[in-house]
Amino acid sequence: MRIHHLNCGCMCPLGGALYDGFSRSPLAHLSCHCLLLETASQGLVLVDTGIGLQDMAHPGQRLSGFFRLFNNIQLERRLSAWQQIVDLGFRPEDVRHIILTHLDFDHAGGISDFPQARVHLLQRELDTAPVRQSWLQRQRFRPQQWGHHSGWRGYASGGER
């Protein structure tokens, strides 16, 4: 198995080193860390998807204005998982599985870039995603990014052997 680290989004909020621990400028540089796993039997597996192509094309519809402004999200195609997978010499349709840590906008935005992939997520996250009601939750969790995907698989908490 080979593992590739992908930076699938950059946020540059005001606050520099207070956010990232190293920036010397007033702006921090935060990455959306994702992993691409090359497996022998399951094809490509993507762990989180970062900011997606559709987020970049339609930020006003898919990303919260609050987080776009607060985080100073850099909307650069080269940072999408889709583009980085192509740059590594793979086809996006080779991504067979997506494992999501959670449904925050900066982890799940690229789901729509891989419509053929099965998405794996904790069942509790799937169950609570549509009923989040607080203002902050509506800014963080954006059904516009993932609500139309049909290949979901939920898992119980507690792990497996």
C-alpha positions in Angstrom: 0.0 0.0 0.0 1.2 3.5 -0.8 -0.1 6.6 1.1 -0.1 10.1 -0.3 -0.6 13.2 1.8 -2.8 15.7 0.0 -3.4 19.3 1.1 -6.9 19.8 -0.2 -7.5 23.3 0.8 -5.8 26.3 2.4 -7.3 28.7 4.9 -5.4 31.8 5.8 -7.2 33.4 8.7 -6.0 36.6 10.4 -4.1 35.6 13.5 -0.8 34.1 12.1 1.1 32.1 14.6 -1.8 32.1 17.0 -3.5 29.6 14.6 -0.7 27.6 13.1 2.3 28.1 15.5 4.8 29.3 12.9 3.5 32.1 10.6 5.4 35.3 10.8 2.8 37.3 8.9 -0.6 38.3 10.2 -2.1 35.5 8.2 -2.0 31.8 9.3 -1.7 29.0 6.7 -3.9 26.1 7.6 -4.1 22.9 5.5 -7.1 20.6 4.9 -5.1 17.3 5.3 -6.4 14.4 3.3 -4.8 11.0 2.5 -5.0 9.0 -0.7 -4.4 5.3 -0.2 -3.4 3.1 -3.1 -4.7 -0.4 -2.2 -4.2 -3.7 -4.1 -7.8 -4.9 -3.8 -9.9 -1.8 -3.2 -8.5 0.7 -5.7 -7.9 4.2 -4.4 -9.3 5.2 -1.0 -9.5 8.9 -0.1 -9.6 9.9 3.6 -11.5 13.1 3.7 -12.0 15.2 0.6 -11.2 18.8 1.5 -12.6 21.7 -0.4 -14.1 20.5 -3.7 -14.2 21.7 -7.3 -17.9 22.7 -7.0 -17.0 24.6 -3.8 -14.5 26.6 -5.8 -16.9 27.1 -8.7 -19.9 28.1 -6.6 -18.5 29.3 -3.2 -21.6 31.4 -2.4 -23.9 28.4 -2.8 -21.8 25.7 -1.1 -19.6 27.4 1.5 -20.7 29.5 4.4 -20.1 33.2 3.9 -19.0 33.4 7.6 -16.3 30.7 7.2 -15.2 32.0 3.8 -14.6 35.4 5.4 -13.3 34.3 8.8 -11.0 31.6 7.4 -9.9 33.5 4.3 -10.4 30.2 2.2 -8.1 30.1 -0.8 -10.2 28.7 -3.7 -7.4 27.2 -5.9 -8.2 24.3 -8.2 -4.7 22.9 -7.7 -5.6 22.2 -4.1 -8.6 20.0 -4.8 -8.3 16.3 -4.2 -9.6 15.8 -7.8 -6.7 17.8 -9.3 -4.0 16.3 -7.1 -5.2 12.7 -7.9 -5.0 13.6 -11.6 -1.5 15.1 -11.1 -0.4 11.8 -9.5 -1.4 10.0 -12.7 -4.7 8.5 -11.5 -8.2 9.0 -12.8 -10.7 10.4 -10.4 -13.1 7.5 -11.1 -10.4 5.2 -9.6 -11.4 6.5 -6.2 -13.7 3.7 -5.1 -14.0 4.6 -1.4 -14.1 7.8 0.7 -13.6 7.6 4.4 -14.9 10.7 6.2 -13.8 11.7 9.6 -16.8 14.0 9.8 -19.0 16.2 7.6 -17.5 19.6 8.2 -17.3 21.7 5.0 -13.5 21.4 4.8 -13.5 17.6 5.1 -16.5 16.8 2.9 -16.6 19.4 0.2 -15.1 17.2 -2.5 -17.5 14.3 -2.2 -19.4 15.5 -5.3 -16.1 15.3 -7.3 -16.2 11.5 -6.8 -19.9 10.5 -7.5 -19.0 6.8 -8.1 -17.3 6.4 -4.7 -18.8 4.8 -1.7 -18.7 7.1 1.3 -17.9 5.6 4.7 -18.8 7.5 7.9 -20.0 6.9 11.5 -23.7 6.3 11.5 -24.2 8.8 14.3 -22.7 11.5 12.0 -25.1 10.5 9.2 -28.1 10.5 11.5 -27.4 13.9 13.0 -26.3 15.7 9.9 -29.8 16.6 8.6 -31.1 17.8 12.0 -28.4 20.2 13.1 -30.1 23.4 14.0 -27.8 25.9 15.6 -26.5 28.8 13.4 -22.8 27.6 13.8 -23.8 24.0 12.8 -25.5 25.3 9.7 -22.3 27.1 8.8 -20.0 24.1 9.4 -22.1 21.3 7.9 -23.2 22.1 4.4 -25.7 19.6 2.8 -25.2 21.4 -0.5 -21.8 19.7 -0.6 -22.8 16.1 0.1 -26.6 15.9 0.2 -27.0 14.5 -3.4 -24.5 11.6 -3.0 -26.1 8.2 -2.9 -23.3 5.8 -2.0 -23.3 6.1 1.9 -22.3 3.4 4.4 -22.7 4.1 8.1 -20.8 2.3 10.9 -21.6 1.9 14.5 -19.3 3.6 17.1 -16.9 1.4 18.9 -14.8 0.1 16.1 -14.4 -3.3 14.6 -12.0 -6.2 15.0 
